[in-house]
Amino acid sequence: MEQRKKENRSIINIGTSLMVVILIGMAFAVIAALAISSSHNNYNLSQKLKDHTDEYYTASNFAYEKIAASDWADQEFTIDINENQVLNVKVVSQEITCWQVENVSNWEADSTQPVITIED
């Protein structure tokens, strides 16, 4: 009788231990998948920020070249940064009085989230 109890107990302990190991393995897999997804999204965001910064500094350098070419004469002009933004520049009395980035189009989100609407 006692030997049967020992056999039953060891089978239960092995099953419980196996379940714990499987659950821990699944938890690690989920954490790894979330980490990969998060790092991919961060990379995409960083790439967009880099592209935007490059566009801004390209327009900024062009504006400075234009101001220098005119020997800091009084002028007002806009330079396209990208399809959504322009750089407004105004020079008065050999001094930059306006250096402003303006949006020329409406902002659109990159992705949409499903929204449930409840109608009466």
C-alpha positions as CSV (number, residue, x, y, z in Angstrom):
1,M,0.0,0.0,0.0
2,E,2.7,2.4,0.9
3,Q,4.6,1.7,-2.2
4,R,1.5,2.6,-4.3
5,K,1.2,5.9,-2.5
6,K,4.8,6.7,-3.2
7,E,4.4,5.9,-6.9
8,N,1.2,8.0,-7.1
9,R,2.9,10.9,-5.3
10,S,6.0,10.9,-7.6
11,I,3.8,11.0,-10.8
12,I,1.8,13.9,-9.4
13,N,5.0,15.8,-8.5
14,I,6.5,15.2,-11.9
15,G,3.3,16.5,-13.6
16,T,3.2,19.6,-11.4
17,S,6.8,20.3,-12.0
18,L,6.4,19.9,-15.7
19,M,3.4,22.2,-15.8
20,V,5.4,24.9,-13.9
21,V,8.3,24.5,-16.3
22,I,6.0,24.8,-19.3
23,L,4.3,27.9,-17.9
24,I,7.6,29.6,-17.2
25,G,8.8,28.7,-20.7
26,M,5.6,30.2,-22.1
27,A,6.0,33.3,-20.0
28,F,9.6,33.8,-21.3
29,A,8.4,33.3,-24.9
30,V,5.6,36.0,-24.5
31,I,8.1,38.4,-22.9
32,A,10.6,37.8,-25.7
33,A,7.9,38.4,-28.3
34,L,6.8,41.7,-26.6
35,A,10.4,42.8,-26.4
36,I,11.0,42.2,-30.1
37,S,7.8,44.0,-31.0
38,S,8.6,46.9,-28.8
39,S,12.1,47.3,-30.1
40,H,10.8,47.1,-33.7
41,N,8.3,49.9,-33.0
42,N,11.0,52.0,-31.3
43,Y,13.3,51.5,-34.3
44,N,10.6,52.6,-36.7
45,L,9.8,55.7,-34.6
46,S,13.5,56.6,-34.4
47,Q,13.9,56.2,-38.2
48,K,10.9,58.6,-38.7
49,L,12.5,61.1,-36.3
50,K,15.8,60.8,-38.1
51,D,14.2,61.4,-41.4
52,H,12.2,64.4,-40.1
53,T,15.4,65.9,-38.5
54,D,17.3,65.4,-41.7
55,E,14.6,67.2,-43.7
56,Y,14.5,70.1,-41.3
57,Y,18.3,70.6,-41.3
58,T,18.4,70.4,-45.1
59,A,15.8,73.1,-45.4
60,S,17.6,75.1,-42.6
61,N,20.9,74.9,-44.4
62,F,19.3,76.0,-47.7
63,A,17.7,79.0,-45.9
64,Y,21.1,80.0,-44.5
65,E,22.7,79.7,-47.9
66,K,20.0,81.8,-49.5
67,I,20.4,84.5,-46.7
68,A,24.2,84.5,-47.1
69,A,24.0,84.7,-50.9
70,S,21.8,87.8,-50.7
71,D,24.3,89.4,-48.2
72,W,21.6,89.5,-45.5
73,A,19.3,91.8,-47.4
74,D,15.7,92.3,-46.2
75,Q,13.7,89.4,-47.5
76,E,10.9,86.9,-46.6
77,F,10.6,83.4,-48.1
78,T,9.4,79.9,-47.4
79,I,11.2,76.7,-48.0
80,D,9.5,73.3,-48.2
81,I,10.7,70.9,-45.5
82,N,8.5,68.0,-46.6
83,E,5.0,67.6,-48.1
84,N,3.4,68.6,-44.8
85,Q,5.7,71.4,-43.5
86,V,7.3,74.6,-44.6
87,L,10.0,76.8,-43.0
88,N,9.1,80.5,-42.9
89,V,12.1,82.8,-42.8
90,K,12.1,86.6,-42.6
91,V,15.2,88.8,-42.5
92,V,15.0,92.5,-41.5
93,S,17.9,94.8,-41.0
94,Q,20.4,92.0,-41.4
95,E,18.8,90.1,-38.6
96,I,16.6,87.0,-38.7
97,T,13.2,88.0,-37.2
98,C,11.2,84.9,-38.1
99,W,12.3,81.3,-38.3
100,Q,9.2,79.2,-38.0
101,V,8.1,75.7,-39.0
102,E,4.4,75.6,-40.1
103,N,2.2,72.7,-41.0
104,V,0.5,73.1,-44.4
105,S,-1.8,70.0,-44.2
106,N,-3.9,68.3,-41.7
107,W,-2.3,65.7,-39.5
108,E,-3.3,62.1,-40.2
109,A,-2.5,59.3,-37.9
110,D,-0.3,56.4,-39.3
111,S,-2.8,53.8,-38.0
112,T,-6.3,53.7,-36.7
113,Q,-7.8,51.9,-33.8
114,P,-11.2,50.2,-34.0
115,V,-13.8,52.2,-32.2
116,I,-17.2,50.7,-31.2
117,T,-20.1,53.1,-31.7
118,I,-23.3,52.5,-29.9
119,E,-26.3,53.8,-31.7
120,D,-29.6,54.4,-29.9
